[in-house]
Amino acid sequence: MSVSLLQKLAGLGALGVSVGLVALYALIVFLSLPGGIDRTESLIAVCSVGLLFVALIAPHIVYGRILLAASRGKHFGL
């Protein structure tokens, strides 16, 4: 296997993790809709989990884009 193929697979994997985290966040938002808990606790749950997921998704997108650019031949660093 070539390095560019591995970089492309890793980049697509990182972007796939981002998509999976967005889907998981959507499930959490759906489960925390007012019905089982009140509006205040629902808003707190959505905001706190949302900040955590943003902190996880942002680096995955950055690393995925870097790896995909590297697989196309762009050089980074020294």
DAHUDA-V606746 format. One line per field, one symbol per residue. ss: DSSP state (H for helix, E for strand, - for the rest). burial: b if it has 9 or more other ideal C-beta (glycine too) atoms within 8 Angstrom, else e. A space follows every 50 residues. Layout:
BEGIN
ss = ???
burial = ???
END
This chain:
BEGIN
ss = --HHHHHHHHHHHHHHHHHHHHHHHHHHHHH-------HHHHHHHHHHHH HHHHHHHHHHHHHHHHHHHHH-------
burial = eeebbbbbebbbbbbebbeebbebbeebbeebeeeeeeeebbeebbeebb eebeebbeebbebbbbbbbbbeeeeeee
END
